[in-house]
Amino acid sequence: MDNWPVLVHSGIAILGTIVLITKLKVHPVYALLLAILYLGLTGGLGPEGTLTTLTDGFGDILAKIGLLIAFGITMGTALAELGAIDRIVRALIRWFGTRRSPFALGITAGTVLQPIFADVMLVVTAPIARGLARRSGDRGVPIVASALVTGILVGLVMMIPSVGSLALAGVINVPLWKYLIFGTLIGALTIGITIFVMRLLLTRTRLWNPALDEDHEAMDALDAQSEAAESPLQTVAVGTRRAPLWLALSPLVLTLLLIAAGSIGDLLEIENELLLFLANPTFALFLGSGLSLVLVAAYSGGSGVKNSLNRSFTNLGEVLILTGLGGSLAGMVQAIGLGDILAAFFSSSFGPPLLVAWLIAVVLHIAIGSVSVAAITSAGILGPVAAASGVDPLLIALAAGAGSLFLMTVHSNFFWMTKNLLGQSTRGALKVVGFSTSIASVVGLGLVLLLSLFL
């Protein structure tokens, strides 16, 4: 019976967060902060204990991954400044053709482009996606939009070094090398299957009505603006050099190779101080972001470096605060004993932790509209269950990530960006974004459950 007050107050905190964000339009940062304070005060920690737990949890998670997120975003904006993203996508279209290119676009967005902040990636790749959509038949707009949305969002929660994956790994202490290997596998399969299913729905059913669901005038206007904006740059570029694609991507490749080398060293139990230093994810991302900025300076000058850093720091603040509060919530859950209660609950085989992690993230995302907040909150709540129930923390993180994708709709800024940038009406975006994220969520859960048979 003593457990019920903790469970009731935890439910009130979660529902209160949802109401604050959706009904009262309180920013997620303040809504989460109020929920954390409420949990601490009602959980018997007292004012001082509550604040101590909040700040300790905030600091612990940022100490682990704050610099990783900062360097990852900086590298991504540098790649955009070098024009590497544009050339990657165009090359994939040439290699795979228009029929297979949506798969290539989605998987590329979900894997190699994940150092880029999700909103920035959508903005940068949208002109390429619009061009591809025009060459892909009468269902080109929804198929390409679905592929890009699926790739970006699945990668956000399943692919290292994306912001969401780094936060999930940090909240419940999943080794980055492990998340990189299995997250990439599950993520790529989820993206491919989702695109395949969406293509069938869009081409074999009456789901899509181009006359009502597409906005070609908006596409034309956006492309005209892009051409006008690019023309001065193209004039200048005639007399200047452009970084070769292999060189522009070399910092990202080097970063991933260093992290992979460290993972192999761990598996083989190699104890070498130099290897440990170079392969440390923080140093590897620092080195990669630094080299990216050197390339930007060499090919775009000081103004290019300034642009990259300004965009990086603009995106960084809110991401770090939400990530830190996710760590505070995880610490508070542990401090009030909710983790122990849930562990005992699941040890009695009353319910599967992976499914519950997915369901919590589904509910939070539908209510709040934030993929990262839903994933981090769900993982933070269920993370303490992992050790007691014998479930690999990686599976909890991936299940929470999959659940956080379910049914993205009008309360998400990413939804409106997709609608405005990829040529859909609001009705069309509800179909493309809502169906794509829901299918990806269910497919991802299925793949995580399958993976749990082996881990």
Helices and strands as residue ranges (DSSP letters): H 3-22, H 28-42, H 46-81, H 84-110, H 118-134, H 140-158, H 163-171, H 176-204, H 210-213, H 216-237, H 245-267, H 273-279, H 281-335, H 338-347, H 353-368, H 371-389, H 393-403, H 413-421, H 426-451
